[in-house]
C-alpha cells in the first residue's frame, strides 16, 4: 500500500494572544488556552486536542479491529487524561519537566 500523507496548516489569529487556527482538508479547528494561561478560551488547548486525537485514534483502531474479527462492538467511550506541570513551560521552575508527564486511557465498552 502506498504511503499516505496528511497535512494541517496552522496560523495565528493576530487579534488574539494565543489562538491558533488549524486547517486540514475542509475542516478548521480553533486551539487556544484558557484565560488563566493567557488565552481567550475560544477553543480546546493543545493538550486537550492531543488527548482527543490520541483517544479518537484508539477508538478507530478498536472499532476497526472489532469489525475485522466480527465482534459486535456497539459503543465505546474512551476517557483520556494527561498530567502536566505548567510551571515548566511557563518558565517558573527550570527543574520541572516541560510537557506531559503522564497520559492515561480508560476504555468503556
Secondary structure by P-SEA (a helix, b strand, c coil): ccbbbbbbbbbbcccccbbbbbbcccbbbbbbbccccccccccccaaaaaaaaaaaaaaaaaaaaaaaacccccbbbbbbbbbbcccccccccccccccccbbbbbbcc
